C-alpha cells in the first residue's frame, strides 16, 4: 500500500544561480512557498529580486538549480504551469495601442477561467477607463490593470514583482487592499517582491531577504519578530567591551554608539538569554523593544555589521 | 489553438491599417496607364508592371516595418513579457506573431497587385520578366509575384534579425559580423564561381535551394530565439546567432562545395556525348556533352587514348559548345572560353608530363571565333570581326592582322605550313544560293599588326548557286556538293583546278577523304544503304551494301585498307543511338561486325590509334592487329 501523495508545493527554488557575464546575480538560492501563504522577498535594488522572479516565471534559465511551480520545472513547462499563476510584472507591459477592454478580451481567450465580470468590477473600483489605450494610462492605472488581469483568472498563485514600484500612496494602498481582499476571499498563494515593508508586514507569512544575490533570511515573519529585538543601553558603566561580550549570545546585527548610550539589534533574542542582562545595573538601564520589519531589513542589508556582530541565519523550515 | 488565434488576431488587428495603405497603392497602380491615356492590353501590361514594381517596393517597406515590429521591438522595449507571463507556449507566441506579420505582408502584396491581375485580359499569364541573363527564369505575373513575395519574406526575417542583433548591443555583434562576412564570402565566391563558368543556369535548382534554405534558416533562427531567449535580449541574441550562423555557415560551405562540384565534372559525369574532336596526330581527343546532375551545363574534356589521362577543358552552357582545335602535330590544343569578362583563349601543352589548362595572354576586341592552331601550335589564328588575327600562342604577341571580307559561314581557313595560312571565301550564304565562286588566298606570318590583304592564289569556279563545301585537313582538296543535283565536285585546294566529279545519288549523306586521297561516301537512301569509295577523279572503286542498317555513321580509318562504320537499327540522331561497329575491308570488300552495344566509332588518329565510344562516358581503343576493343581507363 503506497503512501498518499503529498500535493506539490506551489513554489520551490533549489540552488538557483544566475550570472550576467562575470557578475553573479543569484548565488545558490533555495526556498519554498507553501500553499495559501504569502511570501515576501525583500532586497535592495540590484539584490537579485528581478532575476529570481524571471527564473520563477520561466523567462530565464538559471545557470544552475531549478525553479518549480506546482512541482513542475518552470523553464520546461512554463505555459502549462502559468495556467495556475497570475503575474504582475515590475513594469506593466501590455501593448500600448490596445485599449483595456481589448486587452481583457485577449486575456479571456488565453485563460479559460478568466472572470470578465470580476475584471470589469475591479477596473471600476480602481477608476480605470476601459476604452483608453493602455499606453495612455497613468503608471498607477497600468499597475491596477495589471493586477486586475492577474486576478481575473482566479489563479492558485500570484507572483508580483514590485507591483507598487513608482506608484503614489493612493495607488499603492489600492494594490495592497486588493491583494488582502483576494487573500481573504480565496486564500491564494502569493509570492511578491516589494519595497513596501510596512504593507508587507501586515500580510506576509514568510519573508526572504536577498543581499548581493544571496538569500540571507528565509523565515516565517512571526519567528523573525520573535528573535529580532532592538536593545538600548544607557551609559554602560564598564565600558563597551563589557557590553559587546554581554551581547555576544544574542547575535547582534547592528551595534550603534550614540550620545545617550548604545543601541543594538540582535537576531537571537529569547527571554532566557535576555534575563541575565536585564538585571545588570552595570549595563545601564537596558531596554528592549520589538523591531519593525523595515528596521530589521535595513539592519540586515546595509553595509556589513561591525566586528563582533553577526546574523543568526535561519533556513527554510 | 485558442492562444494562437488570440495572438494572431491581436497582432493582425494592431497593424491592419497597413492593408488599407496597400489597397490604396494597388488602385493607384491601376490608374497609372489610364493617366497615360493607355487602354486595352497595353494598359493592362503597364498596370501589371507598375503593380509588380510598386508592390515590391511597398512590400519591402512593409517587410522592414513588420520585421522590426513583430517580435524584435517588443523584445527590445521589454514588452514581450506580457505574452511570456501568460500560459502561451513559445511556439504559439512565435507562430502567432510571425504568422500574423507574414499574413499581413502577403495580403498587402495581394492587395497591391490584385487589382492589376483582375483587370489583366491574359489573367496574369503573360511574361512580365524576361531577363537578359540566360540563367534567370522567364516569369509570368504569378511567378514574379511569388518570387517577389518570398524575397520580401526573407527581408522580413533579415530585419527581425538585424533589430535583435543591434538592439542587444552585445559583444556578440562582432561574431555576427564575422559570421556574416564568412557566409557572404563563401556564398559570394560560390556564386562568382558559378557565374564565371556559365553554370548559373545549370545550378538554377541549387540557387533556388539555397534561397529556400536561407528562408528556412532565418525562420528557424527566429523560432529558436523566441524559444530559448524568451524575454532576455542578450540571450535572445545569443540563441539567434547560434541558430542562424551555424546552419548558414554549413549551408554556405555546402553551396561552396556544390559550386565546386558543378564546375569540376569528371569524365565519368558525361551522360551523353554531343561533340568529339580529334587531334590529327598523337593520341589525344576531345569529347564533350551533357553532365550528370548539372542541368543544362555541358562539360568538355581532353582524353589521352594511350594513357587514359584526362584534362578538363571546362564547362559551358550546352548550346555554347567549346570549339577545340588541335595543332597538326597533336602536341597543342586551343579553344575559346566564354567567361563573364569576355572571351579568353585557353590552351594545353599536350606533350607536357602533366598537361594543364593555361590561359593565353591574348587580347582582342569584340567577338572571336574559329580558333585555328598552326601545325606546331606556335601560332593561333582567330577571326574577330572582319579580320583574321594571328597571335603567338604563348606570348600573346599579335603577329598578323589580315582583313577578310567573307561572312563567318562562308570562310574556311587551314594552316598549310607553319608560316602560311590559306583562306577559302565564298560570298553570301552559299547554302541558299550565293555567288558560284570560291576564292583562294594565302597569307604569311609573322607580318605584324595591320597586315595587308591575303594574296590571291586561285579560284574555284562553280556552276550551281546552292552548294555545301568542305576543305580537308591539309587544305589540299575541296569537296563541293551541289545541293540541287547532289553531285560532288573535287577541286585542288590551292589552285582551284577541278580534279573530278562524283555523280553519286541524292541519298548520299556525307563524304570524307580517305588517307590515299580517295573519297568515301555514305549512302542512306530509302532503297540503298552503304558506303561507296571513289577515287579523286570520281570513278567508283568499291561499294559496301549495308542495307540492314537504317542509321549509318562513318567512323574511322584505322588502317589504310580498313574503315570502321557504326550502324543502328533506327535512323535516330547519330551520336546518341545504340550501335554496332562494322569493319569494312577496302582491299577485299569484306564486311564484319566487330563490336556490339552502345557503340559509335568516331575518329581515327593518324598515329594508328582509333577510339570508339562504348558508352555515355566510356571509350575504348581499337586495335587493328587483334581487331579488339581495349577500354580506356581514365586517370
Contacts between the chains, C-beta under 8 A, distances in Angstrom:
chain1	res1	chain2	res2	distance
A	54	B	231	7.6
A	54	B	232	7.7
A	57	B	84	7.4
A	57	B	85	5.5
A	58	B	84	7.8
A	58	B	230	7.5
A	59	B	81	6.6
A	59	B	84	5.7
A	59	B	85	7.5
A	59	B	230	5.1
A	59	B	231	4.8
A	59	B	232	7.0
A	60	B	230	7.1
A	60	B	231	7.8
A	60	B	232	5.6
A	60	B	235	7.3
A	61	B	228	7.8
A	78	B	84	7.7
A	78	B	89	7.6
A	78	B	90	7.8
A	79	B	87	5.0
A	79	B	88	5.9
A	79	B	89	4.1
A	79	B	90	7.8
A	79	B	92	7.5
A	80	B	87	7.0
A	82	B	85	6.7
A	82	B	86	6.3
A	82	B	87	4.3
A	83	B	87	4.4
A	87	B	85	4.0
A	87	B	86	7.8
A	89	B	81	5.6
A	89	B	82	7.8
A	89	B	85	6.3
A	91	B	78	6.4
A	93	B	78	6.3
A	93	B	79	4.4
A	93	B	80	8.0
A	93	B	81	5.4
A	93	B	82	4.6
A	94	B	79	7.8
A	94	B	82	5.3
A	95	B	10	7.3
A	95	B	14	6.5
A	95	B	79	7.1
A	95	B	82	7.0
A	97	B	14	6.2
A	98	B	10	7.3
A	98	B	14	7.2
A	102	B	10	7.8
A	102	B	13	8.0
A	106	B	6	5.6
A	106	B	10	5.2
A	107	B	86	7.3
A	109	B	2	5.5
A	109	B	3	7.3
A	109	B	5	7.0
A	109	B	6	3.7
A	110	B	2	7.5
A	110	B	3	5.5
A	110	B	6	5.6
A	110	B	86	5.2
A	110	B	87	6.4
A	110	B	88	6.4
A	111	B	86	7.6
A	111	B	87	7.1
